[in-house]
Amino acid sequence: MELKEKTILVAWDFSNVAEYALQHAIRFAEKIEARVILLNIVDDGKEIESASSQLTIVVEDAQKKYNFKPDFLVKEGSIFTTIKEVANELESLFVFMGTHGIKGLQKITGSWALKVIEGSKMPFIVVQRPPKDEHFENIVCPIDYKKEDKQKVVWAVYLNKYFKSKISLFVQKSNDANLKKQIHSNVVFIKSVLDQNKIEYETIESVDKKDFSDQVIEYAETINANAILITTSRKLDIADYMFGATEQKIIANKPCISVITVFPREGKLQGFN
């Protein structure tokens, strides 16, 4: 269902990557006619007044530099829960976040980005660098064996609505009969949705013996992709946070390609009007 008021949230911690996230968010907001809200999380409520004063300056500066005036909020809480809570309350369409931006928020390293994203009802767009001339025209969509992988196609359709995105379906290769069957099912489903919406796409198959996430990143860099669209795993354990799940590897990719992360929901897919 299309949201009545489009709102984009930016996780803000006064860092360079937070500024990059704001730059990306403004470009996105101008395209889809949305408001942008900077969200700063503090550990102690006593810090709210000081943070608000600093954000007032940030907003004024943004208006001068980008000719766009964002709003801001300061909340006491934890980055692991409060960002998602505020995004839900505002019915935000997307949350933009710098991969290293969470480091300054509560001294958490970038490898914990997945924990911030986990359970979110709306996609996070994670960035590592300032925007170039891209406007999500070229998106890589990895497809593996997980059933929930189908869910990201809804967002591919949404992005295409505004950016006329071409979708590159990068399909995992497997010799396992069961995995191969599930991968095929995901491909057929996603292609059918793209066909129904008359969206241009191409299909590329990975190499069996190489790490799939590495191949996704390499391919995305080769075609100068603007973003990689992934579905995160529904269940992540402490090892994923400590040592990096496959999704984390893509999120922290060395070419600094933006990553659109969709946390899978239970139940049927919902589209946009």
VEXDREN-2710 file (C-alpha; in Angstrom, 1 decimal):
% VEXDREN-2710
k/r/px/py/pz
1/MET/0.0/0.0/0.0
2/GLU/1.4/3.4/-0.9
3/LEU/2.1/5.6/2.1
4/LYS/0.0/8.8/2.3
5/GLU/3.0/10.9/3.6
6/LYS/6.4/9.7/2.4
7/THR/9.0/10.0/5.1
8/ILE/12.7/9.1/4.9
9/LEU/14.6/8.7/8.1
10/VAL/18.4/9.2/8.3
11/ALA/20.4/7.8/11.2
12/TRP/22.5/10.8/12.2
13/ASP/25.6/10.9/14.4
14/PHE/27.4/14.0/13.1
15/SER/30.0/11.8/11.2
16/ASN/31.1/12.0/7.6
17/VAL/29.2/8.9/6.6
18/ALA/26.0/10.3/8.2
19/GLU/26.5/13.3/5.9
20/TYR/26.8/10.9/3.0
21/ALA/23.5/9.2/4.1
22/LEU/21.8/12.6/4.2
23/GLN/23.1/13.4/0.7
24/HIS/21.7/10.2/-0.7
25/ALA/18.4/10.6/1.2
26/ILE/17.9/14.2/-0.2
27/ARG/18.4/13.0/-3.8
28/PHE/16.0/10.1/-3.1
29/ALA/13.4/12.4/-1.4
30/GLU/13.4/14.9/-4.2
31/LYS/12.6/12.2/-6.7
32/ILE/9.7/10.6/-4.7
33/GLU/8.6/13.9/-3.1
34/ALA/9.3/12.9/0.5
35/ARG/10.3/14.6/3.7
36/VAL/13.7/13.8/5.4
37/ILE/14.1/13.5/9.1
38/LEU/17.5/13.2/10.8
39/LEU/17.4/10.9/13.9
40/ASN/20.0/11.2/16.5
41/ILE/20.1/8.7/19.4
42/VAL/21.6/9.7/22.7
43/ASP/22.4/7.5/25.7
44/ASP/21.1/10.0/28.3
45/GLY/18.1/12.3/28.1
46/LYS/20.3/15.1/29.5
47/GLU/22.0/15.1/26.1
48/ILE/18.9/15.9/24.1
49/GLU/19.1/19.7/24.5
50/SER/22.7/19.8/23.4
51/ALA/22.1/17.5/20.4
52/SER/19.1/19.5/19.3
53/SER/21.1/22.7/19.3
54/GLN/23.8/21.0/17.1
55/LEU/21.1/19.6/14.8
56/THR/19.6/23.0/14.3
57/ILE/22.9/24.1/12.9
58/VAL/23.1/20.9/10.7
59/VAL/19.6/21.6/9.3
60/GLU/20.5/25.2/8.4
61/ASP/23.7/24.1/6.8
62/ALA/21.9/21.4/4.8
63/GLN/19.5/24.0/3.5
64/LYS/22.3/26.2/2.3
65/LYS/24.4/23.4/0.7
66/TYR/21.6/21.3/-0.8
67/ASN/18.7/23.7/-1.0
68/PHE/16.7/21.2/1.0
69/LYS/15.6/21.5/4.6
70/PRO/15.4/18.3/6.6
71/ASP/13.6/18.0/10.0
72/PHE/15.2/16.3/13.0
73/LEU/14.5/14.3/16.1
74/VAL/16.6/13.4/19.1
75/LYS/15.7/10.3/21.1
76/GLU/17.1/8.7/24.2
77/GLY/17.6/5.0/23.6
78/SER/19.6/2.3/21.7
79/ILE/20.5/2.3/18.1
80/PHE/19.5/-1.4/18.0
81/THR/15.9/-0.7/18.9
82/THR/15.2/3.1/18.8
83/ILE/15.9/3.7/15.1
84/LYS/13.4/1.0/14.1
85/GLU/10.8/2.1/16.7
86/VAL/10.9/5.7/15.4
87/ALA/10.8/4.5/11.8
88/ASN/7.7/2.5/12.6
89/GLU/6.0/5.4/14.4
90/LEU/6.6/7.7/11.5
91/GLU/5.7/5.0/8.9
92/SER/9.0/5.8/7.2
93/LEU/9.4/4.5/3.7
94/PHE/13.2/4.0/4.0
95/VAL/16.0/4.4/6.5
96/PHE/19.3/5.7/5.2
97/MET/22.4/4.8/7.3
98/GLY/26.1/5.1/6.9
99/THR/27.9/1.8/7.5
100/HIS/30.4/3.5/9.9
101/GLY/27.8/6.0/11.1
102/ILE/26.7/3.7/14.0
103/LYS/30.3/3.7/15.3
104/GLY/29.9/7.2/16.6
105/LEU/26.4/6.7/17.9
106/GLN/27.2/4.3/20.8
107/LYS/30.8/3.2/20.1
108/ILE/29.6/0.1/18.1
109/THR/31.7/-1.0/15.2
110/GLY/30.2/-1.2/11.7
111/SER/30.1/-5.0/11.8
112/TRP/27.0/-4.6/14.0
113/ALA/25.0/-2.9/11.2
114/LEU/22.9/-6.1/10.7
115/LYS/21.7/-5.9/14.3
116/VAL/20.5/-2.4/13.7
117/ILE/18.6/-3.6/10.6
118/GLU/17.3/-6.8/12.0
119/GLY/13.5/-6.9/12.5
120/SER/12.9/-3.6/10.6
121/LYS/9.6/-3.3/8.7
122/MET/11.1/-0.9/6.2
123/PRO/14.3/-1.3/4.1
124/PHE/17.5/0.3/5.2
125/ILE/19.7/1.8/2.5
126/VAL/23.2/1.6/3.8
127/VAL/25.9/3.8/2.2
128/GLN/29.6/4.3/2.5
129/ARG/30.3/7.2/0.2
130/PRO/28.7/10.4/-1.2
131/PRO/26.3/9.9/-4.1
132/LYS/27.7/10.2/-7.6
133/ASP/25.3/10.7/-10.6
134/GLU/23.4/7.5/-9.9
135/HIS/19.7/7.4/-9.2
136/PHE/19.1/3.7/-8.7
137/GLU/18.9/3.1/-12.4
138/ASN/21.1/-0.1/-12.2
139/ILE/20.4/-2.5/-9.4
140/VAL/21.8/-5.9/-8.7
141/CYS/19.4/-8.4/-7.1
142/PRO/21.1/-11.5/-5.8
143/ILE/18.9/-14.6/-5.7
144/ASP/19.7/-17.6/-3.5
145/TYR/17.8/-20.5/-2.1
146/LYS/16.1/-18.8/0.9
147/LYS/12.3/-18.6/0.5
148/GLU/12.2/-15.1/1.9
149/ASP/14.4/-13.9/-0.9
150/LYS/11.2/-13.4/-3.0
151/GLN/10.2/-10.5/-0.8
152/LYS/12.7/-8.0/-2.1
153/VAL/11.0/-7.9/-5.6
154/VAL/8.3/-5.6/-4.1
155/TRP/11.0/-3.0/-3.6
156/ALA/12.5/-3.6/-7.0
157/VAL/9.1/-2.7/-8.4
158/TYR/8.8/0.4/-6.2
159/LEU/12.2/1.7/-7.2
160/ASN/11.5/1.1/-10.9
161/LYS/8.4/3.2/-10.5
162/TYR/10.5/6.3/-9.8
163/PHE/13.9/5.5/-11.3
164/LYS/13.1/3.2/-14.2
165/SER/15.6/0.8/-12.7
166/LYS/17.1/-2.0/-14.7
167/ILE/17.4/-5.1/-12.5
168/SER/20.3/-7.6/-12.8
169/LEU/19.3/-10.9/-11.3
170/PHE/22.5/-12.6/-10.1
171/VAL/21.5/-16.2/-9.5
172/GLN/23.4/-18.5/-7.1
173/LYS/24.5/-21.7/-8.7
174/SER/24.2/-25.0/-6.8
175/ASN/24.6/-28.7/-7.5
176/ASP/22.5/-29.6/-4.6
177/ALA/19.1/-30.8/-5.9
178/ASN/17.0/-29.3/-3.1
179/LEU/18.8/-26.0/-3.1
180/LYS/18.7/-25.9/-6.9
181/LYS/14.9/-26.4/-6.8
182/GLN/14.4/-23.6/-4.3
183/ILE/16.6/-21.2/-6.3
184/HIS/14.7/-22.0/-9.4
185/SER/11.4/-21.3/-7.6
186/ASN/12.7/-17.9/-6.5
187/VAL/13.9/-17.0/-10.0
188/VAL/10.6/-17.9/-11.6
189/PHE/8.6/-16.0/-9.0
190/ILE/10.8/-12.8/-9.2
191/LYS/10.8/-12.9/-13.0
192/SER/7.0/-13.2/-13.2
193/VAL/6.6/-10.1/-11.0
194/LEU/9.1/-8.1/-13.0
195/ASP/7.3/-9.3/-16.3
196/GLN/3.9/-8.3/-14.9
197/ASN/5.3/-4.8/-14.2
198/LYS/7.1/-4.6/-17.5
199/ILE/10.5/-4.1/-15.8
200/GLU/13.7/-4.6/-17.8
201/TYR/16.0/-7.2/-16.3
202/GLU/18.7/-9.7/-17.2
203/THR/19.8/-12.9/-15.6
204/ILE/23.3/-13.9/-14.7
205/GLU/24.4/-17.2/-13.1
206/SER/27.2/-17.3/-10.5
207/VAL/30.1/-19.7/-10.5
208/ASP/29.6/-22.7/-8.2
209/LYS/32.9/-22.9/-6.4
210/LYS/33.4/-19.2/-5.6
211/ASP/31.9/-17.4/-2.6
212/PHE/28.5/-16.1/-3.7
213/SER/28.7/-12.7/-1.9
214/ASP/32.1/-12.0/-3.4
215/GLN/30.7/-12.7/-6.8
216/VAL/27.8/-10.4/-6.2
217/ILE/30.1/-7.6/-5.3
218/GLU/32.4/-8.2/-8.2
219/TYR/29.6/-8.3/-10.7
220/ALA/28.0/-5.1/-9.2
221/GLU/31.3/-3.3/-9.5
222/THR/31.8/-4.5/-13.1
223/ILE/28.5/-3.1/-14.3
224/ASN/28.8/0.1/-12.2
225/ALA/25.7/-0.8/-10.3
226/ASN/24.1/2.0/-8.2
227/ALA/22.9/-0.5/-5.5
228/ILE/22.6/-4.1/-4.4
229/LEU/19.2/-5.2/-3.2
230/ILE/19.3/-8.0/-0.6
231/THR/17.0/-9.8/1.8
232/THR/18.6/-10.3/5.2
233/SER/18.3/-13.6/7.1
234/ARG/15.3/-13.8/9.4
235/LYS/17.4/-15.5/12.2
236/LEU/20.9/-14.3/13.0
237/ASP/23.0/-15.5/15.8
238/ILE/25.9/-14.0/17.7
239/ALA/28.4/-15.5/15.3
240/ASP/26.8/-13.5/12.5
241/TYR/27.2/-10.3/14.4
242/MET/30.8/-11.1/15.6
243/PHE/32.3/-12.5/12.4
244/GLY/29.9/-11.3/9.7
245/ALA/27.1/-13.0/7.9
246/THR/26.9/-13.1/4.1
247/GLU/24.7/-10.0/4.2
248/GLN/27.2/-8.1/6.3
249/LYS/29.9/-8.9/3.7
250/ILE/27.8/-7.3/1.0
251/ILE/26.8/-4.4/3.2
252/ALA/30.5/-3.6/3.9
253/ASN/31.6/-4.1/0.3
254/LYS/34.9/-2.6/-0.7
255/PRO/33.7/-0.8/-3.8
256/CYS/31.3/1.1/-1.5
257/ILE/28.2/0.3/-3.5
258/SER/25.0/1.3/-1.7
259/VAL/23.0/-1.7/-0.3
260/ILE/19.3/-1.8/0.1
261/THR/18.5/-4.3/2.8
262/VAL/15.0/-5.8/3.3
263/PHE/14.2/-7.8/6.4
264/PRO/11.8/-10.5/5.6
265/ARG/8.2/-10.4/7.0
266/GLU/6.0/-13.2/7.8
267/GLY/2.9/-13.8/5.6
268/LYS/2.1/-12.9/2.0
269/LEU/3.9/-10.2/0.0
270/GLN/2.3/-6.8/0.0
271/GLY/2.7/-4.5/-2.9
272/PHE/2.2/-0.8/-3.6
273/ASN/-0.8/0.9/-5.3
END
